[in-house]
Amino acid sequence: MSFLKWLTDNRLGTHLFTRWRGERVGEDALGNVYYRRPGAADWRDERRWVVYAGDGELEASSVPAGWNAWLHKNREKAPSELPLAERFWEKPHAANPSGTVGAYLPPGHEKRGGQRDHATGDYEAWRP
């Protein structure tokens, strides 16, 4: 990674602050590392942050639900200390596909031919 990239994304400041003041709390499956600043009188007053994995675009949706709750102080204990129970209906994280080939296109979208099914008569047009 180039030094200019560090300056434009404020990674240098975050790196220095993390190194001097941060206490590592844990890491998630995606490689994001979570920190807190120790010494707060109450856990609600702690400063908490994440250092995203990789050099790509920072993607806030790549933070799992348990870690997101911890960062926003909805939980006292981090998932590394007290893991969340997994629900059978939960799915693994998938990146937001907006603006990509995998984006959802509703029926009638121009990229899907621009033809929409005819109305079935289940509504009536409003007339003033």
SEBAZA-442529 format. One record per residue: residue number from 1; residue in one letter; x, y, z of N, C-alpha, C, O in turn. Coordinates in steps of 0.05 Angstrom, whole numbers, plus 5000, padded with zeros to 4 digits. Example, Ala and Ser with C-alpha at 12.3 -4.5 7.8 and 13.67 -1.06 7.14 Angstrom:
2
num: 1, residuo: a, nc1: 5264, nc2: 4886, nc3: 5156, cac1: 5246, cac2: 4910, cac3: 5156, cc1: 5264, cc2: 4934, cc3: 5156, oc1: 5285, oc2: 4934, oc3: 5169 $
num: 2, residuo: s, nc1: 5257, nc2: 4955, nc3: 5142, cac1: 5273, cac2: 4979, cac3: 5143, cc1: 5258, cc2: 5001, cc3: 5157, oc1: 5268, oc2: 5023, oc3: 5161 $
//
This chain:
128
num: 1, residuo: m, nc1: 5017, nc2: 4977, nc3: 5000, cac1: 5000, cac2: 5000, cac3: 5000, cc1: 5018, cc2: 5025, cc3: 5000, oc1: 5038, oc2: 5026, oc3: 5014 $
num: 2, residuo: s, nc1: 5010, nc2: 5044, nc3: 4984, cac1: 5027, cac2: 5068, cac3: 4982, cc1: 5022, cc2: 5086, cc3: 5006, oc1: 5001, oc2: 5085, oc3: 5019 $
num: 3, residuo: f, nc1: 5042, nc2: 5103, nc3: 5012, cac1: 5040, cac2: 5122, cac3: 5034, cc1: 5017, cc2: 5142, cc3: 5030, oc1: 5004, oc2: 5150, oc3: 5049 $
num: 4, residuo: l, nc1: 5013, nc2: 5150, nc3: 5005, cac1: 4991, cac2: 5169, cac3: 4999, cc1: 4964, cc2: 5157, cc3: 5005, oc1: 4946, oc2: 5171, oc3: 5014 $
num: 5, residuo: k, nc1: 4961, nc2: 5131, nc3: 5000, cac1: 4935, cac2: 5118, cac3: 5007, cc1: 4930, cc2: 5120, cc3: 5038, oc1: 4908, oc2: 5124, oc3: 5047 $
num: 6, residuo: w, nc1: 4952, nc2: 5116, nc3: 5053, cac1: 4949, cac2: 5118, cac3: 5082, cc1: 4940, cc2: 5146, cc3: 5090, oc1: 4924, oc2: 5149, oc3: 5108 $
num: 7, residuo: l, nc1: 4950, nc2: 5167, nc3: 5077, cac1: 4943, cac2: 5194, cac3: 5084, cc1: 4915, cc2: 5201, cc3: 5076, oc1: 4900, oc2: 5214, oc3: 5091 $
num: 8, residuo: t, nc1: 4906, nc2: 5192, nc3: 5052, cac1: 4879, cac2: 5199, cac3: 5043, cc1: 4857, cc2: 5185, cc3: 5059, oc1: 4836, oc2: 5196, oc3: 5062 $
num: 9, residuo: d, nc1: 4862, nc2: 5161, nc3: 5068, cac1: 4841, cac2: 5147, cac3: 5084, cc1: 4845, cc2: 5150, cc3: 5114, oc1: 4831, oc2: 5137, oc3: 5129 $
num: 10, residuo: n, nc1: 4863, nc2: 5167, nc3: 5122, cac1: 4869, cac2: 5172, cac3: 5151, cc1: 4877, cc2: 5146, cc3: 5165, oc1: 4873, oc2: 5143, oc3: 5189 $
num: 11, residuo: r, nc1: 4890, nc2: 5129, nc3: 5150, cac1: 4899, cac2: 5104, cac3: 5162, cc1: 4923, cc2: 5108, cc3: 5179, oc1: 4927, oc2: 5093, oc3: 5199 $
num: 12, residuo: l, nc1: 4939, nc2: 5128, nc3: 5173, cac1: 4963, cac2: 5133, cac3: 5189, cc1: 4955, cc2: 5142, cc3: 5217, oc1: 4965, oc2: 5132, oc3: 5237 $
num: 13, residuo: g, nc1: 4936, nc2: 5160, nc3: 5219, cac1: 4926, cac2: 5169, cac3: 5245, cc1: 4913, cc2: 5147, cc3: 5261, oc1: 4918, oc2: 5144, oc3: 5285 $
num: 14, residuo: t, nc1: 4897, nc2: 5131, nc3: 5248, cac1: 4884, cac2: 5108, cac3: 5261, cc1: 4905, cc2: 5088, cc3: 5270, oc1: 4902, oc2: 5077, oc3: 5292 $
num: 15, residuo: h, nc1: 4924, nc2: 5083, nc3: 5254, cac1: 4946, cac2: 5064, cac3: 5261, cc1: 4961, cc2: 5073, cc3: 5285, oc1: 4966, oc2: 5058, oc3: 5304 $
num: 16, residuo: l, nc1: 4968, nc2: 5099, nc3: 5286, cac1: 4983, cac2: 5109, cac3: 5309, cc1: 4966, cc2: 5109, cc3: 5334, oc1: 4976, oc2: 5101, oc3: 5355 $
num: 17, residuo: f, nc1: 4941, nc2: 5118, nc3: 5332, cac1: 4923, cac2: 5118, cac3: 5355, cc1: 4919, cc2: 5090, cc3: 5366, oc1: 4919, oc2: 5085, oc3: 5390 $
num: 18, residuo: t, nc1: 4915, nc2: 5071, nc3: 5348, cac1: 4910, cac2: 5044, cac3: 5355, cc1: 4935, cc2: 5032, cc3: 5369, oc1: 4933, oc2: 5018, oc3: 5389 $
num: 19, residuo: r, nc1: 4958, nc2: 5039, nc3: 5359, cac1: 4983, cac2: 5028, cac3: 5370, cc1: 4989, cc2: 5039, cc3: 5398, oc1: 4998, oc2: 5025, oc3: 5416 $
num: 20, residuo: w, nc1: 4983, nc2: 5065, nc3: 5402, cac1: 4990, cac2: 5078, cac3: 5427, cc1: 4968, cc2: 5074, cc3: 5448, oc1: 4974, oc2: 5071, oc3: 5472 $
num: 21, residuo: r, nc1: 4942, nc2: 5075, nc3: 5440, cac1: 4920, cac2: 5076, cac3: 5459, cc1: 4902, cc2: 5051, cc3: 5459, oc1: 4887, oc2: 5047, oc3: 5477 $
num: 22, residuo: g, nc1: 4904, nc2: 5035, nc3: 5438, cac1: 4885, cac2: 5014, cac3: 5434, cc1: 4892, cc2: 4988, cc3: 5448, oc1: 4915, oc2: 4981, oc3: 5451 $
num: 23, residuo: e, nc1: 4871, nc2: 4975, nc3: 5457, cac1: 4873, cac2: 4948, cac3: 5469, cc1: 4858, cc2: 4929, cc3: 5451, oc1: 4834, oc2: 4932, oc3: 5446 $
num: 24, residuo: r, nc1: 4872, nc2: 4909, nc3: 5440, cac1: 4859, cac2: 4891, cac3: 5421, cc1: 4838, cc2: 4874, cc3: 5436, oc1: 4844, oc2: 4862, oc3: 5457 $
num: 25, residuo: v, nc1: 4814, nc2: 4873, nc3: 5425, cac1: 4792, cac2: 4858, cac3: 5437, cc1: 4788, cc2: 4831, cc3: 5423, oc1: 4782, oc2: 4811, oc3: 5436 $
num: 26, residuo: g, nc1: 4789, nc2: 4832, nc3: 5397, cac1: 4784, cac2: 4807, cac3: 5381, cc1: 4785, cc2: 4812, cc3: 5352, oc1: 4790, oc2: 4834, oc3: 5342 $
num: 27, residuo: e, nc1: 4780, nc2: 4790, nc3: 5337, cac1: 4780, cac2: 4791, cac3: 5308, cc1: 4757, cc2: 4774, cc3: 5298, oc1: 4751, oc2: 4753, oc3: 5310 $
num: 28, residuo: d, nc1: 4744, nc2: 4782, nc3: 5276, cac1: 4722, cac2: 4766, cac3: 5266, cc1: 4732, cc2: 4748, cc3: 5243, oc1: 4756, oc2: 4748, oc3: 5237 $
num: 29, residuo: a, nc1: 4714, nc2: 4733, nc3: 5232, cac1: 4721, cac2: 4713, cac3: 5211, cc1: 4730, cc2: 4727, cc3: 5185, oc1: 4744, oc2: 4714, oc3: 5170 $
num: 30, residuo: l, nc1: 4723, nc2: 4752, nc3: 5181, cac1: 4731, cac2: 4766, cac3: 5157, cc1: 4758, cc2: 4780, cc3: 5160, oc1: 4769, oc2: 4791, oc3: 5140 $
num: 31, residuo: g, nc1: 4770, nc2: 4778, nc3: 5184, cac1: 4796, cac2: 4790, cac3: 5188, cc1: 4796, cc2: 4818, cc3: 5200, oc1: 4817, oc2: 4830, oc3: 5204 $
num: 32, residuo: n, nc1: 4773, nc2: 4830, nc3: 5205, cac1: 4771, cac2: 4856, cac3: 5217, cc1: 4780, cc2: 4853, cc3: 5246, oc1: 4773, oc2: 4833, oc3: 5260 $
num: 33, residuo: v, nc1: 4795, nc2: 4873, nc3: 5256, cac1: 4805, cac2: 4872, cac3: 5284, cc1: 4792, cc2: 4894, cc3: 5300, oc1: 4790, oc2: 4917, oc3: 5290 $
num: 34, residuo: y, nc1: 4783, nc2: 4888, nc3: 5324, cac1: 4768, cac2: 4906, cac3: 5341, cc1: 4785, cc2: 4915, cc3: 5365, oc1: 4799, oc2: 4899, oc3: 5377 $
num: 35, residuo: y, nc1: 4782, nc2: 4940, nc3: 5372, cac1: 4798, cac2: 4952, cac3: 5394, cc1: 4780, cc2: 4968, cc3: 5412, oc1: 4758, oc2: 4976, oc3: 5405 $
num: 36, residuo: r, nc1: 4790, nc2: 4973, nc3: 5436, cac1: 4778, cac2: 4992, cac3: 5455, cc1: 4800, cc2: 5007, cc3: 5469, oc1: 4823, oc2: 4998, oc3: 5471 $
num: 37, residuo: r, nc1: 4793, nc2: 5030, nc3: 5479, cac1: 4811, cac2: 5046, cac3: 5495, cc1: 4806, cc2: 5040, cc3: 5524, oc1: 4784, oc2: 5047, oc3: 5534 $
num: 38, residuo: p, nc1: 4824, nc2: 5027, nc3: 5538, cac1: 4819, cac2: 5020, cac3: 5566, cc1: 4820, cc2: 5044, cc3: 5584, oc1: 4830, oc2: 5065, oc3: 5577 $
num: 39, residuo: g, nc1: 4809, nc2: 5040, nc3: 5608, cac1: 4809, cac2: 5061, cac3: 5629, cc1: 4783, cc2: 5076, cc3: 5633, oc1: 4782, oc2: 5093, oc3: 5650 $
num: 40, residuo: a, nc1: 4763, nc2: 5070, nc3: 5618, cac1: 4737, cac2: 5083, cac3: 5622, cc1: 4724, cc2: 5074, cc3: 5648, oc1: 4727, oc2: 5050, oc3: 5655 $
num: 41, residuo: a, nc1: 4710, nc2: 5091, nc3: 5662, cac1: 4697, cac2: 5084, cac3: 5687, cc1: 4674, cc2: 5064, cc3: 5682, oc1: 4669, oc2: 5047, oc3: 5699 $
num: 42, residuo: d, nc1: 4661, nc2: 5067, nc3: 5660, cac1: 4638, cac2: 5050, cac3: 5653, cc1: 4642, cc2: 5040, cc3: 5625, oc1: 4653, oc2: 5053, oc3: 5608 $
num: 43, residuo: w, nc1: 4632, nc2: 5016, nc3: 5619, cac1: 4635, cac2: 5005, cac3: 5592, cc1: 4620, cc2: 5021, cc3: 5571, oc1: 4627, oc2: 5021, oc3: 5548 $
num: 44, residuo: r, nc1: 4599, nc2: 5036, nc3: 5579, cac1: 4585, cac2: 5053, cac3: 5560, cc1: 4601, cc2: 5077, cc3: 5551, oc1: 4594, oc2: 5090, oc3: 5531 $
num: 45, residuo: d, nc1: 4621, nc2: 5084, nc3: 5567, cac1: 4638, cac2: 5107, cac3: 5561, cc1: 4664, cc2: 5100, cc3: 5545, oc1: 4679, oc2: 5117, oc3: 5538 $
num: 46, residuo: e, nc1: 4667, nc2: 5074, nc3: 5540, cac1: 4691, cac2: 5065, cac3: 5526, cc1: 4691, cc2: 5076, cc3: 5497, oc1: 4670, oc2: 5079, oc3: 5485 $
num: 47, residuo: r, nc1: 4715, nc2: 5080, nc3: 5487, cac1: 4718, cac2: 5086, cac3: 5458, cc1: 4724, cc2: 5060, cc3: 5445, oc1: 4743, oc2: 5046, oc3: 5452 $
num: 48, residuo: r, nc1: 4709, nc2: 5052, nc3: 5424, cac1: 4712, cac2: 5027, cac3: 5410, cc1: 4714, cc2: 5032, cc3: 5380, oc1: 4701, oc2: 5050, oc3: 5370 $
num: 49, residuo: w, nc1: 4730, nc2: 5016, nc3: 5367, cac1: 4733, cac2: 5019, cac3: 5338, cc1: 4742, cc2: 4994, cc3: 5325, oc1: 4750, oc2: 4974, oc3: 5338 $
num: 50, residuo: v, nc1: 4740, nc2: 4994, nc3: 5298, cac1: 4748, cac2: 4971, cac3: 5282, cc1: 4769, cc2: 4979, cc3: 5262, oc1: 4767, oc2: 5001, oc3: 5251 $
num: 51, residuo: v, nc1: 4788, nc2: 4962, nc3: 5257, cac1: 4807, cac2: 4965, cac3: 5235, cc1: 4800, cc2: 4944, cc3: 5214, oc1: 4804, oc2: 4920, oc3: 5219 $
num: 52, residuo: y, nc1: 4790, nc2: 4953, nc3: 5191, cac1: 4781, cac2: 4935, cac3: 5171, cc1: 4803, cc2: 4919, cc3: 5158, oc1: 4826, oc2: 4929, oc3: 5156 $
num: 53, residuo: a, nc1: 4797, nc2: 4895, nc3: 5150, cac1: 4817, cac2: 4878, cac3: 5137, cc1: 4821, cc2: 4886, cc3: 5108, oc1: 4802, oc2: 4896, oc3: 5096 $
num: 54, residuo: g, nc1: 4845, nc2: 4882, nc3: 5098, cac1: 4850, cac2: 4887, cac3: 5070, cc1: 4855, cc2: 4916, cc3: 5063, oc1: 4853, oc2: 4934, oc3: 5080 $
num: 55, residuo: d, nc1: 4862, nc2: 4920, nc3: 5038, cac1: 4868, cac2: 4947, cac3: 5028, cc1: 4846, cc2: 4958, cc3: 5010, oc1: 4849, oc2: 4980, oc3: 5000 $
num: 56, residuo: g, nc1: 4825, nc2: 4944, nc3: 5007, cac1: 4803, cac2: 4953, cac3: 4989, cc1: 4787, cc2: 4975, cc3: 5001, oc1: 4794, oc2: 4987, oc3: 5021 $
num: 57, residuo: e, nc1: 4764, nc2: 4979, nc3: 4989, cac1: 4746, cac2: 5000, cac3: 4999, cc1: 4735, cc2: 4992, cc3: 5026, oc1: 4728, oc2: 4968, oc3: 5030 $
num: 58, residuo: l, nc1: 4733, nc2: 5011, nc3: 5044, cac1: 4722, cac2: 5005, cac3: 5070, cc1: 4692, cc2: 5000, cc3: 5068, oc1: 4677, oc2: 5016, oc3: 5057 $
num: 59, residuo: e, nc1: 4684, nc2: 4977, nc3: 5078, cac1: 4656, cac2: 4968, cac3: 5075, cc1: 4645, cc2: 4963, cc3: 5103, oc1: 4650, oc2: 4943, oc3: 5116 $
num: 60, residuo: a, nc1: 4628, nc2: 4982, nc3: 5113, cac1: 4618, cac2: 4980, cac3: 5140, cc1: 4599, cc2: 4955, cc3: 5143, oc1: 4597, oc2: 4945, oc3: 5166 $
num: 61, residuo: s, nc1: 4587, nc2: 4946, nc3: 5122, cac1: 4569, cac2: 4923, cac3: 5124, cc1: 4585, cc2: 4897, cc3: 5128, oc1: 4573, oc2: 4876, oc3: 5131 $
num: 62, residuo: s, nc1: 4611, nc2: 4898, nc3: 5127, cac1: 4627, cac2: 4874, cac3: 5132, cc1: 4631, cc2: 4868, cc3: 5161, oc1: 4645, oc2: 4849, oc3: 5168 $
num: 63, residuo: v, nc1: 4620, nc2: 4884, nc3: 5179, cac1: 4621, cac2: 4880, cac3: 5208, cc1: 4598, cc2: 4861, cc3: 5215, oc1: 4575, oc2: 4869, oc3: 5211 $
num: 64, residuo: p, nc1: 4603, nc2: 4838, nc3: 5227, cac1: 4582, cac2: 4820, cac3: 5235, cc1: 4564, cc2: 4832, cc3: 5256, oc1: 4572, oc2: 4851, oc3: 5270 $
num: 65, residuo: a, nc1: 4540, nc2: 4821, nc3: 5259, cac1: 4520, cac2: 4832, cac3: 5277, cc1: 4529, cc2: 4835, cc3: 5306, oc1: 4525, oc2: 4855, oc3: 5319 $
num: 66, residuo: g, nc1: 4542, nc2: 4814, nc3: 5317, cac1: 4551, cac2: 4816, cac3: 5344, cc1: 4572, cc2: 4837, cc3: 5349, oc1: 4571, oc2: 4851, oc3: 5369 $
num: 67, residuo: w, nc1: 4591, nc2: 4840, nc3: 5330, cac1: 4611, cac2: 4860, cac3: 5333, cc1: 4599, cc2: 4888, cc3: 5329, oc1: 4607, oc2: 4907, oc3: 5341 $
num: 68, residuo: n, nc1: 4579, nc2: 4890, nc3: 5311, cac1: 4565, cac2: 4916, cac3: 5307, cc1: 4551, cc2: 4925, cc3: 5332, oc1: 4552, oc2: 4948, oc3: 5340 $
num: 69, residuo: a, nc1: 4538, nc2: 4906, nc3: 5346, cac1: 4525, cac2: 4912, cac3: 5371, cc1: 4545, cc2: 4921, cc3: 5392, oc1: 4540, oc2: 4939, oc3: 5407 $
num: 70, residuo: w, nc1: 4568, nc2: 4908, nc3: 5393, cac1: 4589, cac2: 4915, cac3: 5412, cc1: 4600, cc2: 4943, cc3: 5406, oc1: 4604, oc2: 4960, oc3: 5424 $
num: 71, residuo: l, nc1: 4605, nc2: 4949, nc3: 5380, cac1: 4616, cac2: 4975, cac3: 5373, cc1: 4597, cc2: 4998, cc3: 5380, oc1: 4605, oc2: 5019, oc3: 5388 $
num: 72, residuo: h, nc1: 4571, nc2: 4992, nc3: 5377, cac1: 4550, cac2: 5013, cac3: 5383, cc1: 4541, cc2: 5012, cc3: 5412, oc1: 4521, oc2: 5025, oc3: 5419 $
num: 73, residuo: k, nc1: 4555, nc2: 4997, nc3: 5429, cac1: 4551, cac2: 4995, cac3: 5458, cc1: 4523, cc2: 4985, cc3: 5465, oc1: 4511, oc2: 4993, oc3: 5485 $
num: 74, residuo: n, nc1: 4513, nc2: 4967, nc3: 5449, cac1: 4489, cac2: 4952, cac3: 5455, cc1: 4495, cc2: 4927, cc3: 5472, oc1: 4477, oc2: 4915, oc3: 5483 $
num: 75, residuo: r, nc1: 4520, nc2: 4920, nc3: 5473, cac1: 4530, cac2: 4897, cac3: 5488, cc1: 4554, cc2: 4906, cc3: 5505, oc1: 4571, oc2: 4921, oc3: 5495 $
num: 76, residuo: e, nc1: 4556, nc2: 4896, nc3: 5529, cac1: 4579, cac2: 4902, cac3: 5546, cc1: 4603, cc2: 4885, cc3: 5537, oc1: 4625, oc2: 4895, oc3: 5535 $
num: 77, residuo: k, nc1: 4598, nc2: 4859, nc3: 5533, cac1: 4619, cac2: 4840, cac3: 5527, cc1: 4621, cc2: 4837, cc3: 5496, oc1: 4601, oc2: 4836, oc3: 5482 $
num: 78, residuo: a, nc1: 4646, nc2: 4836, nc3: 5487, cac1: 4651, cac2: 4831, cac3: 5459, cc1: 4645, cc2: 4802, cc3: 5452, oc1: 4646, oc2: 4785, oc3: 5469 $
num: 79, residuo: p, nc1: 4639, nc2: 4796, nc3: 5426, cac1: 4634, cac2: 4769, cac3: 5418, cc1: 4658, cc2: 4750, cc3: 5423, oc1: 4654, oc2: 4726, oc3: 5424 $
num: 80, residuo: s, nc1: 4682, nc2: 4761, nc3: 5425, cac1: 4705, cac2: 4744, cac3: 5432, cc1: 4704, cc2: 4735, cc3: 5461, oc1: 4715, oc2: 4714, oc3: 5468 $
num: 81, residuo: e, nc1: 4690, nc2: 4750, nc3: 5478, cac1: 4687, cac2: 4743, cac3: 5507, cc1: 4662, cc2: 4728, cc3: 5512, oc1: 4661, oc2: 4708, oc3: 5527 $
num: 82, residuo: l, nc1: 4640, nc2: 4736, nc3: 5499, cac1: 4614, cac2: 4723, cac3: 5502, cc1: 4601, cc2: 4721, cc3: 5475, oc1: 4587, oc2: 4739, oc3: 5466 $
num: 83, residuo: p, nc1: 4605, nc2: 4698, nc3: 5461, cac1: 4595, cac2: 4695, cac3: 5434, cc1: 4564, cc2: 4696, cc3: 5433, oc1: 4551, oc2: 4687, oc3: 5452 $
num: 84, residuo: l, nc1: 4553, nc2: 4706, nc3: 5411, cac1: 4525, cac2: 4705, cac3: 5406, cc1: 4516, cc2: 4677, cc3: 5399, oc1: 4531, oc2: 4663, oc3: 5385 $
num: 85, residuo: a, nc1: 4492, nc2: 4670, nc3: 5407, cac1: 4481, cac2: 4645, cac3: 5398, cc1: 4473, cc2: 4647, cc3: 5368, oc1: 4460, oc2: 4666, oc3: 5360 $
num: 86, residuo: e, nc1: 4481, nc2: 4627, nc3: 5353, cac1: 4474, cac2: 4628, cac3: 5324, cc1: 4446, cc2: 4618, cc3: 5321, oc1: 4438, oc2: 4597, oc3: 5332 $
num: 87, residuo: r, nc1: 4431, nc2: 4632, nc3: 5304, cac1: 4404, cac2: 4624, cac3: 5298, cc1: 4404, cc2: 4607, cc3: 5272, oc1: 4421, oc2: 4611, oc3: 5255 $
num: 88, residuo: f, nc1: 4385, nc2: 4589, nc3: 5270, cac1: 4384, cac2: 4571, cac3: 5247, cc1: 4378, cc2: 4587, cc3: 5221, oc1: 4385, oc2: 4578, oc3: 5199 $
num: 89, residuo: w, nc1: 4365, nc2: 4610, nc3: 5223, cac1: 4357, cac2: 4625, cac3: 5200, cc1: 4378, cc2: 4645, cc3: 5191, oc1: 4374, oc2: 4658, oc3: 5170 $
num: 90, residuo: e, nc1: 4399, nc2: 4649, nc3: 5206, cac1: 4420, cac2: 4668, cac3: 5198, cc1: 4436, cc2: 4658, cc3: 5174, oc1: 4443, oc2: 4634, oc3: 5172 $
num: 91, residuo: k, nc1: 4443, nc2: 4676, nc3: 5157, cac1: 4459, cac2: 4670, cac3: 5133, cc1: 4486, cc2: 4682, cc3: 5136, oc1: 4489, oc2: 4702, oc3: 5151 $
num: 92, residuo: p, nc1: 4507, nc2: 4671, nc3: 5123, cac1: 4533, cac2: 4684, cac3: 5124, cc1: 4533, cc2: 4711, cc3: 5110, oc1: 4516, oc2: 4716, oc3: 5093 $
num: 93, residuo: h, nc1: 4551, nc2: 4728, nc3: 5117, cac1: 4553, cac2: 4754, cac3: 5105, cc1: 4557, cc2: 4753, cc3: 5075, oc1: 4573, oc2: 4737, oc3: 5065 $
num: 94, residuo: a, nc1: 4543, nc2: 4770, nc3: 5061, cac1: 4547, cac2: 4774, cac3: 5032, cc1: 4550, cc2: 4804, cc3: 5027, oc1: 4534, oc2: 4819, oc3: 5038 $
num: 95, residuo: a, nc1: 4569, nc2: 4811, nc3: 5011, cac1: 4573, cac2: 4839, cac3: 5005, cc1: 4549, cc2: 4851, cc3: 4991, oc1: 4535, oc2: 4837, oc3: 4977 $
num: 96, residuo: n, nc1: 4545, nc2: 4877, nc3: 4994, cac1: 4523, cac2: 4891, cac3: 4981, cc1: 4528, cc2: 4890, cc3: 4950, oc1: 4548, oc2: 4901, oc3: 4941 $
num: 97, residuo: p, nc1: 4510, nc2: 4878, nc3: 4934, cac1: 4514, cac2: 4876, cac3: 4906, cc1: 4506, cc2: 4900, cc3: 4889, oc1: 4508, oc2: 4899, oc3: 4865 $
num: 98, residuo: s, nc1: 4496, nc2: 4921, nc3: 4902, cac1: 4487, cac2: 4945, cac3: 4887, cc1: 4509, cc2: 4955, cc3: 4869, oc1: 4532, oc2: 4958, oc3: 4877 $
num: 99, residuo: g, nc1: 4502, nc2: 4961, nc3: 4844, cac1: 4521, cac2: 4972, cac3: 4825, cc1: 4539, cc2: 4951, cc3: 4812, oc1: 4558, oc2: 4957, oc3: 4798 $
num: 100, residuo: t, nc1: 4533, nc2: 4925, nc3: 4817, cac1: 4549, cac2: 4904, cac3: 4805, cc1: 4531, cc2: 4887, cc3: 4787, oc1: 4507, oc2: 4893, oc3: 4785 $
num: 101, residuo: v, nc1: 4542, nc2: 4867, nc3: 4775, cac1: 4527, cac2: 4849, cac3: 4758, cc1: 4506, cc2: 4834, cc3: 4774, oc1: 4485, oc2: 4826, oc3: 4764 $
num: 102, residuo: g, nc1: 4512, nc2: 4829, nc3: 4799, cac1: 4494, cac2: 4813, cac3: 4816, cc1: 4471, cc2: 4829, cc3: 4829, oc1: 4457, oc2: 4819, oc3: 4845 $
num: 103, residuo: a, nc1: 4468, nc2: 4855, nc3: 4822, cac1: 4448, cac2: 4872, cac3: 4833, cc1: 4420, cc2: 4862, cc3: 4825, oc1: 4416, oc2: 4851, oc3: 4803 $
num: 104, residuo: y, nc1: 4400, nc2: 4866, nc3: 4842, cac1: 4372, cac2: 4859, cac3: 4836, cc1: 4361, cc2: 4878, cc3: 4816, oc1: 4363, oc2: 4902, oc3: 4818 $
num: 105, residuo: l, nc1: 4349, nc2: 4867, nc3: 4796, cac1: 4335, cac2: 4882, cac3: 4775, cc1: 4306, cc2: 4873, cc3: 4774, oc1: 4301, oc2: 4849, oc3: 4768 $
num: 106, residuo: p, nc1: 4287, nc2: 4890, nc3: 4781, cac1: 4259, cac2: 4881, cac3: 4781, cc1: 4248, cc2: 4876, cc3: 4753, oc1: 4260, oc2: 4885, oc3: 4733 $
num: 107, residuo: p, nc1: 4227, nc2: 4861, nc3: 4751, cac1: 4215, cac2: 4857, cac3: 4724, cc1: 4208, cc2: 4884, cc3: 4711, oc1: 4197, oc2: 4901, oc3: 4725 $
num: 108, residuo: g, nc1: 4213, nc2: 4887, nc3: 4686, cac1: 4208, cac2: 4911, cac3: 4672, cc1: 4231, cc2: 4930, cc3: 4671, oc1: 4229, oc2: 4951, oc3: 4658 $
num: 109, residuo: h, nc1: 4253, nc2: 4924, nc3: 4684, cac1: 4276, cac2: 4941, cac3: 4683, cc1: 4288, cc2: 4940, cc3: 4655, oc1: 4286, oc2: 4920, oc3: 4641 $
num: 110, residuo: e, nc1: 4300, nc2: 4963, nc3: 4647, cac1: 4310, cac2: 4965, cac3: 4620, cc1: 4331, cc2: 4944, cc3: 4614, oc1: 4333, oc2: 4934, oc3: 4591 $
num: 111, residuo: k, nc1: 4347, nc2: 4937, nc3: 4634, cac1: 4368, cac2: 4916, cac3: 4629, cc1: 4356, cc2: 4888, cc3: 4628, oc1: 4370, oc2: 4869, oc3: 4621 $
num: 112, residuo: r, nc1: 4331, nc2: 4885, nc3: 4634, cac1: 4317, cac2: 4859, cac3: 4632, cc1: 4297, cc2: 4860, cc3: 4609, oc1: 4278, oc2: 4844, oc3: 4609 $
num: 113, residuo: g, nc1: 4302, nc2: 4877, nc3: 4590, cac1: 4285, cac2: 4877, cac3: 4566, cc1: 4264, cc2: 4900, cc3: 4566, oc1: 4253, oc2: 4906, oc3: 4545 $
num: 114, residuo: g, nc1: 4259, nc2: 4912, nc3: 4589, cac1: 4241, cac2: 4934, cac3: 4591, cc1: 4212, cc2: 4927, cc3: 4588, oc1: 4195, oc2: 4945, oc3: 4587 $
num: 115, residuo: q, nc1: 4205, nc2: 4901, nc3: 4588, cac1: 4177, cac2: 4893, cac3: 4585, cc1: 4167, cc2: 4883, cc3: 4612, oc1: 4180, oc2: 4866, oc3: 4625 $
num: 116, residuo: r, nc1: 4145, nc2: 4894, nc3: 4620, cac1: 4133, cac2: 4887, cac3: 4646, cc1: 4107, cc2: 4873, cc3: 4641, oc1: 4094, oc2: 4877, oc3: 4621 $
num: 117, residuo: d, nc1: 4100, nc2: 4855, nc3: 4659, cac1: 4074, cac2: 4841, cac3: 4656, cc1: 4051, cc2: 4861, cc3: 4656, oc1: 4053, oc2: 4882, oc3: 4669 $
num: 118, residuo: h, nc1: 4030, nc2: 4855, nc3: 4641, cac1: 4007, cac2: 4872, cac3: 4640, cc1: 3993, cc2: 4871, cc3: 4667, oc1: 3994, oc2: 4851, oc3: 4681 $
num: 119, residuo: a, nc1: 3980, nc2: 4893, nc3: 4674, cac1: 3965, cac2: 4895, cac3: 4699, cc1: 3942, cc2: 4875, cc3: 4698, oc1: 3930, oc2: 4870, oc3: 4678 $
num: 120, residuo: t, nc1: 3937, nc2: 4863, nc3: 4721, cac1: 3916, cac2: 4842, cac3: 4723, cc1: 3889, cc2: 4853, cc3: 4730, oc1: 3870, oc2: 4837, oc3: 4733 $
num: 121, residuo: g, nc1: 3886, nc2: 4879, nc3: 4734, cac1: 3860, cac2: 4891, cac3: 4741, cc1: 3855, cc2: 4891, cc3: 4771, oc1: 3832, oc2: 4895, oc3: 4779 $
num: 122, residuo: d, nc1: 3875, nc2: 4886, nc3: 4787, cac1: 3870, cac2: 4885, cac3: 4816, cc1: 3873, cc2: 4913, cc3: 4829, oc1: 3871, oc2: 4916, oc3: 4853 $
num: 123, residuo: y, nc1: 3876, nc2: 4934, nc3: 4812, cac1: 3876, cac2: 4961, cac3: 4822, cc1: 3862, cc2: 4979, cc3: 4803, oc1: 3858, oc2: 4972, oc3: 4779 $
num: 124, residuo: e, nc1: 3855, nc2: 5002, nc3: 4812, cac1: 3841, cac2: 5021, cac3: 4796, cc1: 3856, cc2: 5047, cc3: 4796, oc1: 3864, oc2: 5056, oc3: 4818 $
num: 125, residuo: a, nc1: 3861, nc2: 5059, nc3: 4774, cac1: 3876, cac2: 5084, cac3: 4772, cc1: 3861, cc2: 5106, cc3: 4786, oc1: 3837, oc2: 5108, oc3: 4784 $
num: 126, residuo: w, nc1: 3876, nc2: 5124, nc3: 4800, cac1: 3864, cac2: 5146, cac3: 4814, cc1: 3858, cc2: 5169, cc3: 4795, oc1: 3875, oc2: 5175, oc3: 4778 $
num: 127, residuo: r, nc1: 3835, nc2: 5181, nc3: 4798, cac1: 3829, cac2: 5204, cac3: 4781, cc1: 3820, cc2: 5227, cc3: 4800, oc1: 3803, oc2: 5223, oc3: 4817 $
num: 128, residuo: p, nc1: 3832, nc2: 5250, nc3: 4797, cac1: 3824, cac2: 5273, cac3: 4814, cc1: 3797, cc2: 5283, cc3: 4808, oc1: 3788, oc2: 5302, oc3: 4822 $
//
